[in-house]
C-alpha cells in the first residue's frame, strides 16, 4: 500500500511538472511604442526618439532581439537591389532603380544609441536588420524597456515607401521606423527586407511627428490634437488654432495594430465619410483633373464596400479607416492604405476595396504573410472580387472566373511552386504573384464549392471572430472550416497548398438509350475533388448529381434539395460509373462542374455532347 501511494504521488508530481512545462503555442508578444520625430523637408531626413515597452509572453528566455531597418534596403547593392536586378522577371517598379540612387536619394536608418532597461547594449546593423545582444535576458512573462535614438533619410519612392512618388505626393512613410521583429511559436522572424511581405507584433503606438505647418498628414491611428492641426480633423464645434509659425506637431495614437504608416503632402485635400454603425472614413488626395471627380465619388462606394464586408466577413474593429493617395500602386497598412490616385473610377474603387480587405486578413487576423502570403493576398483577392460584383452591380455569375484563369496560367507554366514557399524565396515574381493572389483566392472559391454557400460564409465569419488578433496559420483556418462543416478537409489543404498537383476530371463515356444511361467519369489529374455532374435533357430540363469524396467523411449541404447524391468516390480510383434513369427522356449533354467553380485544367473534356458523339437526333 505504501509503495502504491508513493507511485501515485510520483505520477501526480510528474503530471504537475509536465503541466507546468506545457505551454500553449499561440501566445502573443506585446509592445508599446512611443516615438517622436522631427522632419526636415529640405533634406528629407529626420531624427527620432523611440521608447518601447516589450512584453515577453512566450515560455522562452530571450537573449537577443532584432529590429527591422527597412529604409536600408534602398541602397545600391542591398539584398533588395541585388535580388531585383538578378531575378528573371523583376518588378517594373524596382528593376535597377535602387542601384542608380545617389547619396541624397538613398534611404537609411541609423541607430545612434540603444538602452535596455536603462543600460546601453551592444548592437550591429546587418543590412535591414539590427542585431541586439542583451546583457540581461528577457525572462518569460516579463516586460522590459528599450530606449533608442535614431536618424533616417527618406529614399526616393521606389517600392511602397519614400518621397516624391510618380504622382507628386511628397511623403509615403511606410516602414519608416526601427521596428521590433516578431517572435512567436516558430521563433524569431528577422528576415531581411527584399520587397515582399511582412509580419509584426500587436502593439499600441503613440507617435508625434513634427513637420512644416503647411503639410497635411494622415495614416494609421487617431489624431490626438485635431484642434491644433486642423485640416479637417477638428470636430465641427472646434475652431482651428493658429499653429506656431514654422513647424507643427501631429500627435497620433493607434491601439492594437501591427504597424504604423503615415503620409504627408502640402496639397492634400481631406474629406470624410461615415459608415453607418461603423468606421469614420478619411480620404486624402491631391486635387486635379486626374483625381478630383473620381475621389469625390469614392466615399459612397467605400461605404458600400465596408458595409458589405462587415456583414459578410466579420465586423471591422477600429473606429477609422483612411484612404490616402501615395505609394506605387496599392499597399495595405493598419487602419489605412496608400494607393496611386490617377486612375479610372472602376480602378480607383477596385484598388480601394482590395486594400481595404487587407484590414481583415493582414490587419486584424495578421497571418504571417511572409510564410502564408496566400492567406492574406488570396483571401483579400477573393473577398474584393465578391464585393466589387455587388457594389458595382456587375451582375457576374462567377466573379472568381478571372482568378481561376490567373491560376491556370500558372499551373500550365513551368514556374509553379508550392504555396508553402516563403514569399521571399519564390524563383520568379510571376510564380509568387499568381500563387499568392490567384491560387490563394481559388483556394476559397473551391472551398465554397466543397462546403456550399451557407456553410462557407458562416465559416469565414467564424474564422475571423475566432482568430482575430492571433496570427492564424493554414491549419487554424482549415480546422475552423472542418468544425463549421463537419467534414474532413485536411486533404484539400495538403493537395492545394503543399503541392502543385492539379485537378482534371473528364466525362469518359455516356452509354445507353431510351430510359437508362451509364455515365463514366475519369480522374485524369492527380488532385481529387468532389464532383458535381449536370445531366441535361433534350426537353431543356436537367438533373444535378453529386459525388462526394470518401476522404471527406461527409457531404455538402445544398441549398437546392433537387440533387441526387451518389456513393463516395475513393480517390485511388481513376474512374467512376453511375446510372441515370431518365424516365424515357433523352440526354443531350453531360457536364462536370457546370458553374465552373473549380480550376479544372482541361475544361473541354468536362462536357460530353451526347447528340454529337452518339449521333443522336433530338428533333
C-alpha positions, 0 to 999 in steps of 0.5 A: 500500500505504501509503495502504491501511494508513493507511485501515485504521488510520483505520477501526480508530481510528474503530471504537475511538472509536465503541466507546468512545462506545457505551454500553449503555442499561440501566445502573443508578444506585446509592445508599446511604442512611443516615438517622436520625430522631427522632419526636415523637408529640405533634406528629407531626413529626420531624427527620432526618439523611440521608447518601447515597452516589450512584453515577453509572453512566450515560455522562452528566455530571450537573449537577443532581439532584432529590429527591422531597418527597412529604409536600408534596403534602398541602397545600391547593392542591398539584398533588395537591389541585388535580388531585383536586378538578378531575378528573371522577371523583376518588378517594373517598379524596382528593376535597377532603380535602387542601384542608380540612387545617389547619396541624397536619394538613398534611404537609411536608418541609423541607430545612434544609441540603444538602452535596455532597461536603462543600460546601453547594449551592444548592437550591429546593423546587418543590412535591414536588420539590427542585431541586439545582444542583451546583457540581461535576458528577457525572462518569460512573462516579463516586460522590459524597456528599450530606449533608442535614438535614431536618424533616417533619410527618406529614399526616393519612392521606389517600392511602397515607401519614400518621397516624391512618388510618380504622382507628386505626393511628397511623403509615403512613410511606410516602414519608416521606423526601427521596428521590433521583429516578431517572435512567436511559436516558430521563433524569431522572424528577422528576415531581411527586407527584399520587397515582399511581405511582412509580419509584426507584433500587436502593439499600441503606438503613440507617435508625434511627428513634427513637420512644416505647418503647411503639410497635411498628414494622415495614416494609421491611428487617431489624431490626438490634437485635431484642434491644433492641426486642423485640416479637417480633423477638428470636430465641427464645434472646434475652431482651428488654432493658429499653429506656431509659425514654422513647424507643427506637431501631429500627435497620433495614437493607434491601439492594437495594430501591427504597424504604423504608416503615415503620409504627408503632402502640402496639397492634400485635400481631406474629406470624410465619410461615415459608415453607418454603425461603423468606421469614420472614413478619411480620404486624402488626395491631391486635387486635379483633373486626374483625381478630383471627380473620381475621389469625390465619388469614392466615399459612397462606394467605400461605404458600400464596400465596408458595409458589405464586408462587415456583414459578410466577413466579420465586423471591422474593429477600429473606429477609422479607416483612411484612404490616402493617395501615395505609394506605387500602386496599392499597399495595405497598412493598419487602419489605412492604405496608400494607393496611386490616385490617377486612375479610372473610377472602376480602378480607383474603387477596385484598388480601394476595396482590395486594400481595404480587405487587407484590414481583415486578413493582414490587419486584424487576423495578421497571418504571417504573410511572409510564410502564408502570403496566400492567406492574406493576398488570396483571401483579400483577392477573393473577398474584393472580387465578391464585393466589387460584383455587388457594389458595382452591380456587375451582375457576374455569375462567377466573379472568381472566373478571372482568378481561376484563369490567373491560376491556370496560367500558372499551373500550365507554366513551368514556374509553379511552386508550392504555396508553402514557399516563403514569399521571399524565396519564390524563383520568379515574381510571376510564380509568387504573384499568381500563387499568392493572389490567384491560387490563394483566392481559388483556394476559397472559391473551391472551398465554397464549392466543397462546403456550399454557400451557407456553410462557407460564409458562416465559416469565414465569419467564424474564422475571423471572430475566432482568430482575430488578433492571433496570427492564424496559420493554414491549419487554424483556418482549415480546422475552423472550416472542418468544425463549421462543416463537419467534414474532413478537409485536411486533404484539400489543404495538403493537395492545394497548398503543399503541392502543385498537383492539379485537378482534371476530371473528364466525362469518359463515356455516356452509354445507353438509350431510351430510359437508362444511361451509364455515365463514366467519369475519369480522374485524369489529374492527380488532385481529387475533388468532389464532383458535381455532374449536370445531366441535361435533357433534350426537353431543356430540363436537367438533373444535378448529381453529386459525388462526394469524396470518401476522404471527406467523411461527409457531404455538402449541404445544398441549398437546392434539395433537387440533387441526387447524391451518389456513393463516395468516390475513393480517390485511388480510383481513376474512374467512376460509373453511375446510372441515370434513369431518365424516365424515357427522356433523352440526354443531350449533354453531360457536364462536370462542374457546370458553374465552373467553380473549380480550376479544372485544367482541361475544361473541354473534356468536362462536357460530353455532347451526347447528340454529337458523339452518339449521333443522336437526333433530338428533333 
